[in-house]
Amino acid sequence: MAEVLRDLGVAAFVHRPGHDPGPAGPFFCFDRRSAGDVVMFDAEVGGARGHKIMGSAQRRFHATVLQHGSLLLARNRHVGRGACHPGLEDLAAGRFSAASVRPLVERWLALVAVGLGSQAMTTAAGFADENLVRRRAAGFADDRWTDRR
C-alpha cells in the first residue's frame, strides 16, 4: 500500500523495526507501530513520526491462522479524543475519500497478487460455503474464544 500511495504522490512509508514501544506501549493499535505498518505524514501539519494508517495482526493456534488488517480511511469523529486517529482521507489533504478509495485498493490488490506470482480476481459470488463462514464466525463470537487471552 505504501508503494501504491507513493506512486500517487502521497508521502507514505513502511515502518521498520527498532522504534516499537513494546508490550507496555499505548492501548490503541493505531497508536503503536510494528514492522510492516503503513505510516503517512500529515500533509497540513507534518511531524517526525507520522500516523499509522494501515496495519495487520495474526494469531496462530495449532493449524489455524487468524489474519486481520485495517486501512484507516478517515477519522472517526464519534469516538473520544484518544481513539480518534487520522486516516487516509484526513492526511492526504482531500485527495481521497471513503467513496473514492476503491481504485486505490484495486491497485494495491493487483500489486500484492503480482508479488505472490498470481493475479487478482474480483467476483460478486461471495464465499463458496457461506455456512462454513457462519460457523467459523460464531466460534470467534463465543466467550470461550475471547476469554482465552
N, C-alpha and C positions, 0 to 999 in steps of 0.2 A: 504494500500500500504506500509506503514512503516513496518508493521509486515512481509509482503512478502519480502521486501528488507532486513530486519534483518535476516530472515531465509536464505537468500542467502549471508550473511556475509557483508552486506553494512550497515554502520552506519547511519540509518535514524530514525527520531523520529517525533511524532505528537506534534505540537506547542500547548502549553496550554495558556489560557488567562492570562492577567496581564502584558504582555510586548507589547501590541498593541499601536502603536503611535497615534491612534485616527484619526478623520476626517482630521486633518491638516497634516497628515503624507505624505510620499512620493507619487508621482504621479503613478508610475507603480505598478500594483498589486503584481508582484514578488519581489518588494522591501518592501512590507508590510507583516505582519504576522497576521493571525486571528486564532482563536481556530479551531483546526482540520486540519490545513495546514500540509503538509509533508515537513520536512526540512532535509537536509543532510549536513554533514561536507565535505569539500574539502579533498580528500584523499592525495593530494600533499601539500596543504597549511595549512589545519586545520582552526581554528578560533573559537571564543567563541559563535557566533550567528548562524553560518551555513547559508545555502542558501535554500530558498523555491523552491521546485521542483514541488509541486502539491497543488492545492487549488481549491475551488469552490465558487460560489456565487449563490444567489437566489433572485428572485424578485417575490413578491406576489401582485396580483391585483384581488380583488373580488374572484372568484372561479378559477383563473388561476395562475399557478406557472411556472415560467421560471427558470430552473436549468441549470447551465453550470459549467464545470470544465475543468481544464487543467493539464496535466502532461507534464512538460518541458523536452523533450527528449535530446536536445542539444542546445548549444549556437548558436544564430542566428548572424553570423558574418557580415551580410549585413545591420545591423542597427547601430545607433550611440552607443557610449560607455555607455551612461546612460541607454539604453534599452537592452543592451547585457548581459543577465543573463545566468549564467552557468546552464546546465541541467544535467540530469541523466548520460548521456554519458561522460560529462566533469568531473563530480565529483566522479564517480565510477572508476577512473583510468583505463579506457578502458574495463571494464567488460561488458558494454552494448553498443549497437549501435542501431540506429533507425531501422535497419533491423532485429535485434535480440530481439526486445522488446516484440514481440507477446506472447511468453511463459510467460513472466512476467505479462503481462496484463491478460492473461487467468487465471493464478494462483490467481491474485487479484480478478477478477470477480467471481471465484468459492468461494473464501473466503467471499466476500460480499453476495453472494447468501446463503451460509450457515448461515451467521449472520441474514438473513431475513427469515430463515426457508424454503428456496427454493433451487432450483438448477439452475445453469447457462446453457443456451442453445444457440447454435450458429446456425444461419440459413443464407443461401445465398439468401433467397427470398426478403429481404429488407422490407420496410414498406408495410403494408397491403393496405393502401389507400394513394397512392402517391399524388393524387390530394389534399387531405387534408393537407399533409405535405407542398406542394407547396403554398397553400392558406395561411397557418399559417406563412410560411417563408416570404411571400410577405408582410404580416402585420407587421412583425418586420423590414422589409426594408423600410417601409413607413416613411416619415419625421414626420408625426403626432405622431408615436410611439416614435421615437428618441427624438423629441423636447419636450416631456412631462416632462423630467427631469428638 
